[in-house]
Amino acid sequence: MTTLNLIAIRDGESNGGFYSPAKEKAAIRGPFHHRLHLFRRLRHVAKLKLFLVLFTFCGFFWFFSRIPSSLGWNIHPSSSSFSPSRGGYTVLINTWKRNSLLKQCVAHYASCHGTDAIHVIWSESDPPSASLTDYLNKVVIAKSHTAHKPTFKFDVNEEDNLNNRFKPIKDIRTDAIFSIDDDVIVPCGALDFAFTVWQTAPSTMVGFVPRMHWLGEKKDTHASYKYGGWWSVWWTGAYSMVLSKAAFFHRMYLDMYTNQMPASIREYVMRERNCEDIAMSFLVANATAAPPIWVKGKIHEIGSYGISSLKDHSTKRHKCVNDFVSLYGTLPLVSTDVKAVDARKEWFW
Ligand SMILES: *[C@@H]1O[C@H](CO)[C@@H](O)[C@H](O)[C@H]1NC(C)=O
């Protein structure tokens, strides 16, 4: 009844017809036969319009109430898209003398549905102790929620070399590598979402920590670049790298980094003890001629602030970008401002 009245009033307002007091007055003032004719006509039009509005209204109501089932829009829990048949990912943890962080990190990633295997890159002169190995093996089994338990392995390197983290892995079952530092925790939901983004673009680097290169002032004839940290990305929304401290990439890049990338770049990384992540970003950008993908997701850094908070860190990073540009003879990085978000969590379009 209320709906009917509302529609009738609206109808009267919009066409200035039967229910408008102003129109009624005007009609009464005119000659009688004309008035009657107009009155009938308006009543006819108003009835027809009212009928059409109601019909449309009911039609919409019926249509929207039936959409989900008629189009097969059944809501699945998010974990269903990570069935083992579609393959999961191998978590590659880079660690260095921080066993308590490593224990937390392994326990967390073992609990994520998509984790097929966990490899820890060990770069110390002493191999991991039997008790640590034993402990971590047990943690992986205990924390895993899936029937298929992730495999756990140490990849032991005697020398401390930052390039170790990108050595090809022999017994690996997945194409997807999730590369992580031992003090970075990405919640499983965000991790699984990033994995689905990577599956849509498997040759791209997909990650949580974006960085940018900025054009600085010209030195001689060469352009010089500046490495843009968190603030510059936050301010401008532009980025051209995602760091390997929390990123997915295809396993083929491990082989390319170790066996195809110019040795001078690996030597540079080893000498400077820095910038292996920038080197990987250059490698992928050069291979794809495309930007990486930044995925929305909160990550937690559980350790103390690492080298990235030291003052000469940013000077080193600027230098790496410029030195890699010289070594490549060109700048392969491609910038973008695209960010991947989980549409289920975005309420407003
Ligand atoms: C960059 O990519 C090109 C084309 O794929 C390749 O020929 C070249 O060797 C790459 N450069 C470096 C420094 O890896």
The ligand as a Tripos MOL2 file, in Angstrom:
@<TRIPOS>MOLECULE
LIG
   14    14     1     0     0
SMALL
NO_CHARGES

@<TRIPOS>ATOM
      1 C1         67.8910   -9.1740  -21.6100 C.3       1 LIG1
      2 O1         66.9700   -9.8370  -22.4590 O.3       1 LIG1
      3 C2         67.4610  -10.0280  -23.7530 C.3       1 LIG1
      4 C3         66.3060  -10.5450  -24.5920 C.3       1 LIG1
      5 O2         65.6110  -11.5740  -23.9580 O.3       1 LIG1
      6 C4         68.6440  -10.9580  -23.7260 C.3       1 LIG1
      7 O3         69.1460  -11.1950  -25.0030 O.3       1 LIG1
      8 C5         69.7320  -10.3350  -22.8450 C.3       1 LIG1
      9 O4         70.8070  -11.2280  -22.7040 O.3       1 LIG1
     10 C6         69.1740   -9.9580  -21.4890 C.3       1 LIG1
     11 N1         70.1570   -9.1770  -20.7830 N.am      1 LIG1
     12 C7         70.7420   -9.5650  -19.6690 C.2       1 LIG1
     13 C8         71.7750   -8.6490  -19.1260 C.3       1 LIG1
     14 O5         70.4430  -10.5960  -19.0970 O.2       1 LIG1
@<TRIPOS>BOND
     1     1     2 1
     2     1    10 1
     3     2     3 1
     4     3     4 1
     5     3     6 1
     6     4     5 1
     7     6     7 1
     8     6     8 1
     9     8     9 1
    10     8    10 1
    11    10    11 1
    12    11    12 1
    13    12    13 1
    14    12    14 2
@<TRIPOS>SUBSTRUCTURE
     1 LIG1         1 GROUP 0 **** ****
